[in-house]
Amino acid sequence: MKKYLLISLLAFHYTAFAHDAWIEAEAEKYTVYYGHEKPEKYSAEKIKEIQVIDANNKPVPHKISSEAGKAVQVIPEGKPALFTLSFDNGFWTKNQQGKWENKPKSQVKKSIESSHALKFGKSIVLWNEFSHKPRGQRLEIVPLNVSAPVANQAFAFQVFYDGEPLSKAVITQNGKETKIVTDAQGKASLLLTKGKQRIGVEHRIPLIADSEADSLSLEANLWFIVE
């Protein structure tokens, strides 16, 4: 059985596994993206679960469109208010040359470090009374305000890990690290500009005596548009 020692990183550097996976809405088109500051190619098999929720907090039936070489499309059969995404980016191991390989450390000779990267995305396309409710993701960013965010005003949120507030977690905005860190209650706030916003957080958990990875890297993001 894997043993976990829980820690929250006060600071971290971006590596091969420090990427987000999120669902982006544009003109009623809903696309699954993966990447850091810009979208990158990914395997559709890494998408483990997608949930679509309507304004009444009810599940929306949906289909998935996956074509080789293209980003996955989510096709709801109703009007969505919120999406959640679970994305398993697999194992990433740094080799002796300092390069990252998408393999467990058992398959890389004399590995330097390795991680199993799991990503949790949440996208709000219609703000309502349910927008600030936790969705039960293992790592999750939850807005503290019900109303839609406004440009040039503080946007408050709370970070949860396994349902408990996560303190001392460094916040990212649109793929870039900020100086903002969550407080003892897992709360933080930042100023927003108009346009697409992606707020992110990482929580890393060392794995003791694990043959495949040295740590479990959890990353969560919250995506929305500020009008």
PyMOL commands that set and color helices and strands:
alter all, ss='L'
color gray80, all
select helices_A, chain A and resi 44-46+105-107
alter helices_A, ss='H'
color red, helices_A
select strands_A, chain A and resi 3-4+20-26+29-35+47-53+62-65+73-76+82-94+100-101+113-124+139-143+154-161+164-165+170-173+176-181+187-191+195-208+215-226
alter strands_A, ss='S'
color yellow, strands_A
deselect
rebuild
show_as cartoon
